Amino acid sequence: MENLNQVVAALQQQDVIAYPTEAVFGVGCDPDSETAVNKLLALKQRPVEKGLILIAANYEQLAPYVDDSALSEEQKNRIFATWPGPVTWVMPTKSGVPSFLTGQFDTIAVRVTDHPLVQQLCLAFGKPLTSTSANLTGQEPGRSVAEVEAQLGTRLSAILQGETGGRDNPSEIRDAITGNIFRQG
């Protein structure tokens, strides 16, 4: 619990943290803080145009970012059938969602995780986190606390201690409108 509180405090201070996900460790921050997102992008050496994934404990945490009125009942049912779980959906954004989250797109990638530690973290923080793999661009993503510390340790404010969910591949990414797969899971 002490480690969880330390990680939440780092998020509240607009810092970048790492946490275990379904397959690899992710790095994340407060999605509503441009300062925090800019720190994350600099740490990852990632261009803002690519956009970021949001990971949440439940769909209610994602609702402020997603325009689900643009989706049919069938599309929503297809999405909700995969959650919580390791499927990320690219969905239309609500107006006002900042481009530092969406990049060059008018959509946002979102996932309701089934990883219990990430659920606890998002609930304790009270909102979703940005989620991108815990590695420098071009390097292998960290799959353990030790691997994350070796690659990014000095650049992170906190690491949520725990194990990944044991999946081999990062989350599948699908288009909410068409159902097309962007990245195989």
Buried (B, 14 or more C-beta within 10 A) or exposed (E): EEEBEBBBBBBEEBBBBBBBBBBBBBBBBBBBBBEBBBBBBEBBEBEBEBBBBBBBBBBEBBEBBBBBEBBEEEBBEBBEEBBBBBBBBBBBBBEEBEBBBBBEBEBBBBBBBBBEBBBBBBBBBEBBBBBBBBBBEEEEBBBBBEBBBEBBBEBBBBBBBBEBBEBEEBBBBBBBBEEEEEEEB
